[in-house]
Amino acid sequence: MSAAHILRGAVACAIQAPSAHNTQPWRFRRRGDLLELWLDRDRHLDVVDPLRRQALMSCGCALYNARVAIRAEGWTDKVDLFPRSADPDLVAELRLGLARAPTNDDLALLAAIPRRHTNRRPFLDRPVSAEDADELIRAARAERTRMFRLSPQRKRELAELVAECDRRRFADPAYRAQVAEWLVPAGRLRKDGIPFAEKEFGTPSWFGVKRALAQPELGAHFGAIEEDRVIGAPVVAVLSTQADEDIDYVDCGQALEAVLLRATILGLAAAFVDQLLEYEDLHARVKALTGAEQMPQMALRLGYAPPLERVAPRRDLHDVLEESD
């Protein structure tokens, strides 16, 4: 099988990665045996994600999927992060390394990619074993990221911070307007954005959702929902890196996807509770919850959940990949 075919398959896996508000903020360029991953600035949410943390973490998730695909095809992967200082949007260059036999774990991770979906529902009242949680921690550590599982008391403290975050962000008209751009009502043919659910906004109507977004009490409403879901989650974790630079965001994105794929293999669902990290004071309080010097980059909840009825759409391969030989 040619390198071009393998790299094309790697992109097909990469675009199934999670992203902030399902913006899919990536572009790929294949030039012969080299695959480039670029941040798509047109899909960066400047109000929601002022530091580009979430956009670059999304690219990190996509990069990890591409690496999984290459390993499952029988090759090592060679990655160079931010290879050209003159092109800060060039996140990574990816090449095939040495031939190798794919392991059963490689194949299991590859099979988990299309089965992994963000599940924002409440999780079942069913504990996650310490062995499974430790396996997720090891998956993160392999990608230069620490995963801290919060104690029940720390989990409640984080839940309070999440509620405070929701009250703040939905009080901002610019935030509400940007979120509205990426909510997708039923029946739309968009290949990006987040399908909204009636239970969250109280209506299946797009105009009803727009009215709901204008309500001053919406932040308190969502804050209460998210607070309950964090408290009720069997596992609540924080992913942290040594520093707080662009390369750390990408590293954490790779670790996040490693955790999510491993969780999928274990039958676990996951949802993100990370936007509180965009507020400097809340970020500092989350850091204090971990009791470590590392910089928090992502918070998430994990547990068991019924399967989703609808999953977030994805753009097609030809929408994101440019090729030349």
Secondary structure as GFF3:
##gff-version 3
##sequence-region A 1 325
A	DSSP	alpha_helix	3	14	.	.	.	ID=ss1
A	DSSP	three_ten_helix	20	22	.	.	.	ID=ss2
A	DSSP	beta_strand	26	31	.	.	.	ID=ss3
A	DSSP	beta_strand	34	39	.	.	.	ID=ss4
A	DSSP	three_ten_helix	41	43	.	.	.	ID=ss5
A	DSSP	alpha_helix	53	72	.	.	.	ID=ss6
A	DSSP	beta_strand	75	81	.	.	.	ID=ss7
A	DSSP	beta_strand	90	99	.	.	.	ID=ss8
A	DSSP	alpha_helix	104	112	.	.	.	ID=ss9
A	DSSP	alpha_helix	130	141	.	.	.	ID=ss10
A	DSSP	beta_strand	146	149	.	.	.	ID=ss11
A	DSSP	alpha_helix	152	169	.	.	.	ID=ss12
A	DSSP	alpha_helix	173	181	.	.	.	ID=ss13
A	DSSP	beta_strand	183	184	.	.	.	ID=ss14
A	DSSP	beta_strand	194	195	.	.	.	ID=ss15
A	DSSP	alpha_helix	198	201	.	.	.	ID=ss16
A	DSSP	alpha_helix	206	213	.	.	.	ID=ss17
A	DSSP	alpha_helix	218	232	.	.	.	ID=ss18
A	DSSP	beta_strand	235	241	.	.	.	ID=ss19
A	DSSP	alpha_helix	246	265	.	.	.	ID=ss20
A	DSSP	beta_strand	269	272	.	.	.	ID=ss21
A	DSSP	three_ten_helix	275	278	.	.	.	ID=ss22
A	DSSP	alpha_helix	280	290	.	.	.	ID=ss23
A	DSSP	beta_strand	295	303	.	.	.	ID=ss24
A	DSSP	alpha_helix	317	320	.	.	.	ID=ss25
A	DSSP	beta_strand	321	324	.	.	.	ID=ss26
###
